Amino acid sequence: MDETVYRQFLKKSGKKAHVVDGLVDEVRAFQTYLTDQRRIDVDTTSEGDIRDHVDTLPPAEVKERMRSLALYYRFAGNVPLARLASDIRERKIAGTRQAFKLREFRGVSPEDIARLEASGIVTVEDMLAAGTTPETRLRLAEETGVPVQTVLELVKLSDLSRLGGVKGVRARLYYDAGLETPAKLAQCEPEPLRKMLVEFVARTGFDGIAPLPKELRNTIAAARQLPEIVQY
């Protein structure tokens, strides 16, 4: 690890000094594990090494360690390892948070939600599992009588909800403003996006406010790290 360059990368991305220190320390801890157990370094590791490392960690440490590794491998240009670390972290978070129900999204049809619930599709996790591909979405629409476009809309809202703090109102705002997936959010920059959302709320009378700059920065950063699990 080129610590000096990595620290510069973290500082340029807006991380404060104490956060940078913590992230670097987490990567060092992984390096120590690799040196002691595998006789390799952090830049020559494999997906299997990361998975094995997770098994050695106390459950409470997994999220932070995987966050640090996702950032490091994004910096290093190792996309597969960055995605793996992000995916492990996301699954850990999903396992500890309360499931968000589809009926809690703003602007959804109660009748369509009832049809989905009757088929066992109640939460965003259920929706994502059932609607990962165009084929499975079509099958779900045929089985439930819910229009396939509505199924796709709920999949996209559920996909957006994987971002921290993006739930009923925020997911609807992003969706209605044309930012229908995390991948689209990941392509944005905070300042132009905030300006667009402020104008969208004013123009449409959307019942809510545009996210503040800090929230948008965090959301975009999270979207850029989030592994893609849905085929559109």
Contacts in CASP RR format, 6 or more apart in sequence:
PFRMAT RR
TARGET T0000
AUTHOR 0000-0000-0000
METHOD contacts of the structure
MODEL  1
MDETVYRQFLKKSGKKAHVVDGLVDEVRAFQTYLTDQRRIDVDTTSEGDI
RDHVDTLPPAEVKERMRSLALYYRFAGNVPLARLASDIRERKIAGTRQAF
KLREFRGVSPEDIARLEASGIVTVEDMLAAGTTPETRLRLAEETGVPVQT
VLELVKLSDLSRLGGVKGVRARLYYDAGLETPAKLAQCEPEPLRKMLVEF
VARTGFDGIAPLPKELRNTIAAARQLPEIVQY
1 27 0 8 1.000
1 28 0 8 1.000
1 31 0 8 1.000
1 41 0 8 1.000
1 42 0 8 1.000
1 43 0 8 1.000
1 72 0 8 1.000
3 24 0 8 1.000
6 24 0 8 1.000
6 27 0 8 1.000
6 72 0 8 1.000
6 75 0 8 1.000
7 20 0 8 1.000
7 24 0 8 1.000
9 75 0 8 1.000
10 19 0 8 1.000
10 20 0 8 1.000
10 23 0 8 1.000
10 24 0 8 1.000
10 71 0 8 1.000
10 75 0 8 1.000
11 17 0 8 1.000
11 20 0 8 1.000
13 221 0 8 1.000
15 23 0 8 1.000
22 68 0 8 1.000
23 67 0 8 1.000
23 68 0 8 1.000
23 71 0 8 1.000
23 72 0 8 1.000
26 64 0 8 1.000
26 65 0 8 1.000
26 67 0 8 1.000
26 68 0 8 1.000
26 69 0 8 1.000
27 42 0 8 1.000
27 68 0 8 1.000
27 69 0 8 1.000
27 72 0 8 1.000
29 65 0 8 1.000
30 42 0 8 1.000
30 53 0 8 1.000
30 65 0 8 1.000
30 68 0 8 1.000
30 69 0 8 1.000
31 41 0 8 1.000
31 42 0 8 1.000
33 53 0 8 1.000
33 56 0 8 1.000
34 40 0 8 1.000
34 41 0 8 1.000
34 42 0 8 1.000
34 45 0 8 1.000
34 49 0 8 1.000
34 53 0 8 1.000
35 41 0 8 1.000
37 52 0 8 1.000
38 45 0 8 1.000
38 49 0 8 1.000
40 49 0 8 1.000
42 72 0 8 1.000
43 76 0 8 1.000
45 81 0 8 1.000
47 80 0 8 1.000
47 81 0 8 1.000
47 84 0 8 1.000
50 69 0 8 1.000
50 81 0 8 1.000
50 84 0 8 1.000
50 85 0 8 1.000
50 88 0 8 1.000
51 84 0 8 1.000
51 88 0 8 1.000
53 65 0 8 1.000
54 62 0 8 1.000
54 65 0 8 1.000
54 66 0 8 1.000
54 88 0 8 1.000
57 65 0 8 1.000
59 92 0 8 1.000
62 88 0 8 1.000
62 89 0 8 1.000
62 92 0 8 1.000
63 89 0 8 1.000
63 92 0 8 1.000
63 93 0 8 1.000
66 85 0 8 1.000
66 86 0 8 1.000
66 88 0 8 1.000
66 89 0 8 1.000
66 92 0 8 1.000
67 85 0 8 1.000
67 89 0 8 1.000
69 81 0 8 1.000
69 82 0 8 1.000
69 85 0 8 1.000
70 82 0 8 1.000
70 83 0 8 1.000
70 85 0 8 1.000
70 86 0 8 1.000
70 89 0 8 1.000
70 225 0 8 1.000
71 82 0 8 1.000
71 225 0 8 1.000
73 79 0 8 1.000
73 81 0 8 1.000
73 82 0 8 1.000
73 85 0 8 1.000
74 82 0 8 1.000
74 224 0 8 1.000
74 225 0 8 1.000
82 225 0 8 1.000
83 227 0 8 1.000
86 225 0 8 1.000
86 226 0 8 1.000
86 227 0 8 1.000
87 227 0 8 1.000
90 162 0 8 1.000
90 226 0 8 1.000
90 227 0 8 1.000
94 125 0 8 1.000
94 162 0 8 1.000
99 122 0 8 1.000
99 123 0 8 1.000
99 124 0 8 1.000
99 125 0 8 1.000
100 123 0 8 1.000
100 124 0 8 1.000
100 161 0 8 1.000
100 167 0 8 1.000
100 168 0 8 1.000
101 122 0 8 1.000
101 123 0 8 1.000
101 124 0 8 1.000
102 108 0 8 1.000
102 113 0 8 1.000
102 116 0 8 1.000
102 117 0 8 1.000
102 121 0 8 1.000
102 122 0 8 1.000
102 123 0 8 1.000
102 124 0 8 1.000
102 126 0 8 1.000
102 127 0 8 1.000
102 154 0 8 1.000
102 158 0 8 1.000
103 110 0 8 1.000
103 113 0 8 1.000
103 117 0 8 1.000
104 167 0 8 1.000
104 168 0 8 1.000
105 154 0 8 1.000
105 157 0 8 1.000
105 167 0 8 1.000
105 168 0 8 1.000
105 171 0 8 1.000
105 172 0 8 1.000
106 168 0 8 1.000
106 169 0 8 1.000
106 171 0 8 1.000
106 172 0 8 1.000
107 172 0 8 1.000
108 154 0 8 1.000
108 157 0 8 1.000
109 150 0 8 1.000
112 146 0 8 1.000
112 147 0 8 1.000
112 150 0 8 1.000
115 144 0 8 1.000
115 145 0 8 1.000
115 146 0 8 1.000
116 122 0 8 1.000
116 127 0 8 1.000
116 140 0 8 1.000
116 144 0 8 1.000
116 146 0 8 1.000
116 154 0 8 1.000
118 144 0 8 1.000
119 140 0 8 1.000
119 143 0 8 1.000
119 144 0 8 1.000
120 126 0 8 1.000
121 127 0 8 1.000
121 130 0 8 1.000
121 140 0 8 1.000
121 144 0 8 1.000
124 157 0 8 1.000
124 158 0 8 1.000
124 161 0 8 1.000
124 162 0 8 1.000
125 158 0 8 1.000
127 154 0 8 1.000
127 155 0 8 1.000
127 158 0 8 1.000
128 155 0 8 1.000
128 158 0 8 1.000
128 159 0 8 1.000
128 162 0 8 1.000
128 229 0 8 1.000
128 230 0 8 1.000
130 136 0 8 1.000
130 140 0 8 1.000
131 137 0 8 1.000
131 140 0 8 1.000
131 151 0 8 1.000
131 155 0 8 1.000
131 230 0 8 1.000
132 229 0 8 1.000
132 230 0 8 1.000
132 231 0 8 1.000
133 230 0 8 1.000
133 231 0 8 1.000
134 231 0 8 1.000
134 232 0 8 1.000
137 148 0 8 1.000
137 151 0 8 1.000
137 152 0 8 1.000
137 155 0 8 1.000
138 148 0 8 1.000
140 146 0 8 1.000
140 151 0 8 1.000
141 147 0 8 1.000
141 148 0 8 1.000
141 150 0 8 1.000
141 151 0 8 1.000
144 151 0 8 1.000
153 175 0 8 1.000
155 230 0 8 1.000
156 175 0 8 1.000
156 180 0 8 1.000
156 181 0 8 1.000
156 230 0 8 1.000
156 232 0 8 1.000
157 168 0 8 1.000
157 171 0 8 1.000
157 172 0 8 1.000
157 175 0 8 1.000
159 181 0 8 1.000
159 182 0 8 1.000
159 229 0 8 1.000
159 230 0 8 1.000
160 166 0 8 1.000
160 170 0 8 1.000
160 171 0 8 1.000
160 174 0 8 1.000
160 175 0 8 1.000
160 180 0 8 1.000
160 181 0 8 1.000
160 182 0 8 1.000
160 185 0 8 1.000
161 167 0 8 1.000
161 168 0 8 1.000
161 171 0 8 1.000
162 182 0 8 1.000
162 226 0 8 1.000
163 182 0 8 1.000
163 185 0 8 1.000
163 219 0 8 1.000
163 222 0 8 1.000
163 223 0 8 1.000
163 226 0 8 1.000
164 218 0 8 1.000
164 219 0 8 1.000
164 222 0 8 1.000
165 219 0 8 1.000
166 174 0 8 1.000
166 219 0 8 1.000
169 208 0 8 1.000
170 211 0 8 1.000
173 197 0 8 1.000
173 200 0 8 1.000
173 201 0 8 1.000
173 206 0 8 1.000
173 208 0 8 1.000
173 210 0 8 1.000
174 180 0 8 1.000
174 185 0 8 1.000
176 200 0 8 1.000
176 204 0 8 1.000
176 206 0 8 1.000
177 196 0 8 1.000
177 197 0 8 1.000
177 200 0 8 1.000
178 184 0 8 1.000
179 185 0 8 1.000
179 188 0 8 1.000
179 193 0 8 1.000
181 230 0 8 1.000
181 232 0 8 1.000
182 222 0 8 1.000
182 223 0 8 1.000
182 226 0 8 1.000
182 228 0 8 1.000
183 223 0 8 1.000
183 228 0 8 1.000
185 193 0 8 1.000
185 219 0 8 1.000
185 220 0 8 1.000
185 223 0 8 1.000
186 220 0 8 1.000
186 223 0 8 1.000
186 224 0 8 1.000
186 226 0 8 1.000
188 220 0 8 1.000
189 220 0 8 1.000
190 213 0 8 1.000
190 216 0 8 1.000
190 217 0 8 1.000
190 220 0 8 1.000
191 213 0 8 1.000
193 216 0 8 1.000
193 220 0 8 1.000
194 210 0 8 1.000
194 211 0 8 1.000
194 212 0 8 1.000
194 213 0 8 1.000
194 216 0 8 1.000
197 210 0 8 1.000
197 211 0 8 1.000
197 216 0 8 1.000
198 210 0 8 1.000
200 206 0 8 1.000
200 210 0 8 1.000
201 208 0 8 1.000
201 209 0 8 1.000
201 210 0 8 1.000
211 219 0 8 1.000
END
